[in-house]
Amino acid sequence: MAPTGRLRQLLDTDGIIVAPGVFDGLSAHLVRRAGFDVAYASGGAIARSIGYPDLGLLGMKEVLSRLEQIVESAGIPVIADADTGYGNALSVWRTVREFQNAGVAGLHIEDQSFPKRCGHLEGKELIATHEMVQKVRAAREATTDKDFVIIARTDAIAVEGFERAIARAHAYADAGADMLFVEAPESEAQIRSIGQRLPQMKVINMFQGGKTPLVPLARLREYGYRLVIVPSDLQRAVLRAMSDVLEAIRRDGNSAAIADRLVEFHARDAVVEIDDYLERERRFK
């Protein structure tokens, strides 16, 4: 089954999907091996992995290049963060075509002005509702696979207030979005209200330390959410682990002091399925 069809199949079940945030082929491999059904290609995590903050500094082609690696490694449906679509409605049309051709199963675009910033940072600015509506319409028109999922995100809570965020989300649903993503609700009451007032399929962002409180999966499903993304927690864990290893190496000249926190030598290659490649090499000799 194509990744788009598989994602639609998962969305048609009664459960709730959790999609950890990935940023390269290795993290995509790990998510699949951990038993998850969907991966989320986080724009912020991809930017940081290249060495830039999540401030809309990457171009579409830079992100696309990384998405191709992620899709190849994941082996499960990948939902991509397409930021603002990298420009106007015409840019969104091209972005959807390019991301779809790269093999992602769906994407979200947001109503921030370009360049955007992380949804949990201050200082966000929005485009007009009617402009975002046209972007959603362009995204819908650009799809050549009926199962490709278009997610419309609004960052309006922090800029225009909760009621305007709800109104924007309704407008984006009417424009053809398959799922709605009201970013950065600030209380469980807001999370519940979004679920009650938007009957469409909904995405919520759950990560440690953000503006949004962490809510158990069972309650999120009860509130009507179908997809939970966890964008940056894997990368934050990696940052802490690498910093600890570097501290040991700088102090001792090696990592023996924290050897119990390193995967075994052969396990590192098992993650990227080295045995399959070696067997393939033997067959082709």
N, C-alpha and C positions, 0 to 999 in steps of 0.2 A: 504494500500500500504506500502511496506517495505520502511524504510528511504532512502535506496539507490535509489530506483525507484522514490521516491518523489523528491529527490535532482536532479536527471536527468530530471525529468519533469519540475522543476523550471528553470534549466539551458537551457531548450529548448524554454522558453518563450522569449519575446523581452525585458523584463525588466532587471533590475540590482538588484542583491541580496545583502543585507547588513546583515552581520553576526557579532553581537557583541561578544566580548570575554568573555567567562565564565570560572570559575575555581572550581566550586563545585555545589552541587545539588541546593542550594538556588539561586545562580545566574542564573542557567539554568531555574528554575521555572520562575524567573522574566522576562527573555528574552522572553519566550513563552507567558506569560501573557501580555507583552507589545505589542504583535502582530507580532513579527518577525517570519519568516518562517524557518530560519536556525540559528544555534548557532555555534560559533567557540570556540573550547577548546584550549585556549592559553597555550602553554608550559611555557612561562615566568610567566604568572599569576598563573598557577598551582604551579610552583616552589616557587614563593613568598608566596603563601597561606600555603605552608608547612614550610616556614621559610628560604628558600634559594634563592640566586640571580639566574638570568637567565644565568648561565654559564655552562650548561650541567651537573649539579651535580646529577640530578635524574636518576635512572635507569628506564628501560622500564616497569617493573612490578609496580613501584611506580606510574607512570603516568597511567598505565592501570587501576589500582585500582580506581583512581579518575575518569577516563573516564567512567567506569561502573556506577558510581553514577550520573554523568552528563547525560549520555544517558537515564537512568531510569527516571530522573526528567524532562528532556527537553520535551519529547513528540514531538519533531521536529527533522529533520536531524541535526546531529552534524558532523562538519568537525574538525579533530584533527590535532594538531601540533605534528609531530613525530620526530622533530629535525633532526638528521643525520641518523635516523633509528637505533641508538644505537650500531653502529659498522660497519662491512663490509657488503657486499651484502647479505651474508647468514643471518646476523642479520636483515637486512631489510626484507628479505623474512619472517622470523619469526614474526617481528613486524607487518607486514601487516596482517598476519593470525590472530594474537592475537587481533589487533585493530578491524578487521572485525568481529571476534567472539564476541567482546564486544558491537557491534551494531552501531559503527560509520558509517557514510555514505561515508566518504572519508578522506584522510589524505594528508599532504605534507611532503616531505623529502627535505633536503637541502644539498648543496655541500660544507659546511664547514667541516673542519677536526674536529675530536672528541677529547676532548670535545669542543662543540660549545659555542657561546655567542650570546646575543641579536643582531639582525640584524642592530640595530641602535647604537651599541657601536663600539668603535675603537678596532683595534688589531685582526680582524678576519683573519683566515687562511683557505685556500681552499684545497680540494683534487683535483687531476687531473681530467680533463674532462672525460677521458675514464673510470676512476673509478666510477664516478657518473653515467655515462651511464649504467654501469653494475648494479648499485643499482636500477636505474629506471627499467631496464629489470627484475631484481629480484622481484621488487614490482609488476610489471605487471603479472609476472608468478604466484605470490602467491595468486592473487585474485581468489576467487571461485564464486563471484557474478559479473556478467558482468556489472552491474550498479555501482559498487564501483568505486569512483573517485580517481585517482592517480594524485597528483599535484607535480610538480618538481619545487623547488625553487633554484635560484642562488643568492648568495651574492657577485657576482663578481664585481659589480660597484665600491665598495670601495677598492677592492684589486687589480683588474686587469684592471679596466676601463670599460667604457660603451660598447665599441665595443665587448670586450671579453664576457661581460655579454650576449649580444645578440647572439653571436656565441654559447655560452654554452646552452642558452635556446633552440636554434634550435636543437642542438644535443640531448637534453633531450626529445624534442618532437618526434624526429625520433626514440628514444629508447622506446616510448610507453606511455609517459605522456599524460593524458587527458587535463590537464590545466597547464599553466606556471605561475610562480610567480617570477618576477624579483624584488628582494627586494631593498628597500631604494633608489629609484630614487630621485635625488636632485633638480629637477626643473619640472615645468609643461611641458617644451619642451621635457625632457626625458620621461615623462609619455606618452606624445603624440607619440613620436617616437617608444616606445615599442609597443604601440597599432598598429601603422602602419606597423611595421616590423615583428611582430609575429602574423600571422593570426589565431593561435589557441585560444581557450578560455583562458582568463587571469584573475589572481587574483591581487588585489592591497591592500596594507596595508595603512589604513588611520587612524592615531591617532594624537591627539593633542600634539605638541611639539617634534615630531620626525624630521628626516632629510627630509622627504617627505612633500611637501606642500599640504595643504588640497584643494581638487578640488571638485566642485559641482558634484553631482551624474549624472546629465544630460550630462555634458561634459565627464565624465569617460565612460559613456555608448557610447557616440559618438566616443570616442577613441577606443572602442572595448573591454572594460572590462566587465566581467560578474559577478564577485564576489568582494565585498569590505569587508575586515575584519577590525574590530576595536578592537585590542587585549586587551588593558590594561585600557581603559578609565573607565570602570565600577569599576575595582579594585582601580584605583586612586581616584575615588569618594568615595568609601568605606573607604579608608585610611584617607581621609580628614574628613569625617563624624565621624569616630571612634575617631580620635584625638581630635575633637572638644568636643565630649561627655566626653571623658576622662578628658579633661581640666576642664570642668564644675564640674565633680564629684570630682576631686582632690581639686578644690577650695571650693565647697559648700557642698560636701558630698552627693549630688544627682544631677539629671539632669533637675530639674525644670526650670532652666534659659533658656534651649533650648527645652522645651517640644514641642513647635510648629514645631520642626524639626524631631520629632520622629513619626513613624507610631503608630496608636492606638494599644492598647494592643491586641485586637482581630484580627487586621489586620495582625499582624506578623504570626499568625497561618493560616490565610486564604490563604496566599501565598503558603503554603505547603499543602493546601486542607484538613484541619482538618475535615471539615464537612463530606467529603466523607468517611474518616476513621471512624468517629463516627457513621455514618449511617451503615457502614459495620459491625462495632462492634455490633450494635443493631440487625442486621439481623442474626448474628451468635450466639446470646445468646440463 
